[in-house]
Amino acid sequence: MEFRERLKELRTQKNISQMQLAVKTGLSQSAIAKWELGKTEPTASAIITLSKFFNETTDYLLGVED
């Protein structure tokens, strides 16, 4: 599973919108939308922020491990 799929899956499991995720993490909603669409890739710091928010490893988010 790719990062974009993992991100959307984790977000929907928490039942939050892209905007709610943006507010809670300090990331922009437009960046989250682009990541979920696979148009851009997040920075390392954004991946770490998402990892902490979802309480998942960066490897899981990146699809390196299941």
C-alpha positions in Angstrom: 0.0 0.0 0.0 1.3 3.4 -0.9 1.6 6.4 1.4 -1.4 8.2 -0.1 -3.6 5.1 0.5 -2.3 4.7 4.1 -2.9 8.4 4.9 -6.5 8.3 3.6 -7.1 5.0 5.4 -5.8 6.3 8.7 -7.7 9.6 8.4 -11.0 7.9 7.6 -10.5 5.4 10.4 -10.3 8.4 12.8 -13.4 9.8 11.0 -11.8 13.2 10.4 -11.8 15.4 7.4 -8.7 16.7 5.7 -9.3 20.1 7.2 -9.6 18.6 10.7 -6.4 16.8 10.2 -4.7 20.0 9.0 -5.9 21.9 12.1 -4.8 19.1 14.5 -1.3 18.7 12.9 -0.5 22.2 11.7 -0.2 20.9 8.1 -2.1 22.5 5.3 -5.3 21.0 4.0 -4.2 21.5 0.4 -1.0 19.6 1.1 -2.9 16.7 2.6 -5.3 16.7 -0.4 -2.3 16.6 -2.8 -0.7 13.7 -0.8 -3.9 11.7 -0.9 -4.2 12.2 -4.6 -0.6 11.2 -5.1 0.2 14.6 -6.8 3.0 15.4 -4.3 5.1 13.7 -1.6 5.3 15.0 2.0 8.5 16.2 3.6 10.3 14.1 6.2 9.0 16.5 8.9 5.4 16.1 7.7 5.8 12.3 7.8 7.0 12.5 11.3 4.2 14.8 12.3 1.6 12.4 10.8 3.3 9.4 12.4 3.0 11.0 15.9 -0.6 12.1 15.3 -1.7 8.6 14.1 0.6 6.8 16.5 2.1 4.7 13.7 5.7 4.3 12.6 7.0 6.2 9.7 7.8 2.9 8.0 4.1 2.0 8.2 3.0 5.3 6.8 5.5 4.9 3.9 4.3 1.4 3.1 7.7 -0.2 4.1 6.0 -2.4 6.7 2.5 -3.6 7.4 
